Amino acid sequence: MSETVQKEVSEGGVLTLRMNRPDVLNSLNSDLVFTLIDILKGAAEDDAVRAIVLTGNGRGFCAGADLAGGNWPSEEGMSPGDITANSMEIGFNPLLRAVVDSPKPVVTAINGMAAGGGVGLALSGDLVLAAESAKFRLVFAPQLGIIPDVGASWLVPNLVGRARANGMALLGDNLTADKALEWGMVWEVHPDDALVAKAQEYAERMGQGSITGIKATVRAHDKAMLQSLHDQLDFEKEEQRHYTNQPVFFEGVKAFIEKRKPNFREIETEQMKAAREK
């Protein structure tokens, strides 16, 4: 039996994860979801990993939930709604949180179709790249009579606005990679055969920088979606109070003055070890 997730770590500390259910467009069953969660949790504590790339094998990134064979735990008497809510509680929602809460930068490389919950997974990366063949499709409402999930009901409108989010979700049409780029859903579009290499290149670049600062910046941008400019200014003040008291900042300033590249990896490794031991 083939692995549901293929993984490799480069010398530069980039962990590449390839969802490996190509016959069903990497649709999310319990095995794939739980495997991804376990790997992402392990990567969070693995000092050899500085950044993560998530992509799919075959002609699609992820077709969302496997409606034909999800194999989610259930008990006698549970309704379809109970089973669905349970799969979200123990599987889909923890998966999204494992991506967005990872202390390591995550690049999602969208190789082909991202549909349903696969759209939420695709857009959850800190940096999102798409292949020229990539397509995004929200089919929840018109085809299933339900709402977008796996984070899509938050990510899509926050990225593209209410009108465009409604157009995607209510009509269920394919959104091309070029249109996704135009709308600001993805950072860049690349030829299919160059996508993963470019994602790994960017992941390695981020891993060579301060991943503490990178993840803090992503959190600041997410925070900004939820509050006013005045509240964000107060948030920035307190974040800078914290981070300018840290060894990473001291090393960055010292390296700038000495005209050399900063050595963040050793400092951040020690900080993460100390945090895990608390």
ABEGO torsion letter per residue (X at the ends): XBBABBBBBBAAGBBBBBBBBAAAGGBBBAAAAAAAAAAAAAAAABAABABBBBBBBEABABAEBBAABAGBBBBBGBBAAAAAAAAAAAAAAAAAAAAAABABBBBBBBBEBBBEAAAAAAAABABBBBBAABBBBBAAAAAAGBBBBGGAAAAAAAAAEAAAAAAAAAAGBBBBAAAAAAAGABABBBBAAAAAAAAAAAAAAAAABBAAAAAAAAAAAAAAAABBAAAAAAAAAAAAAAAAABAAAAAAAAAAAAGBBBBAAAAAAAAAAAAAAX
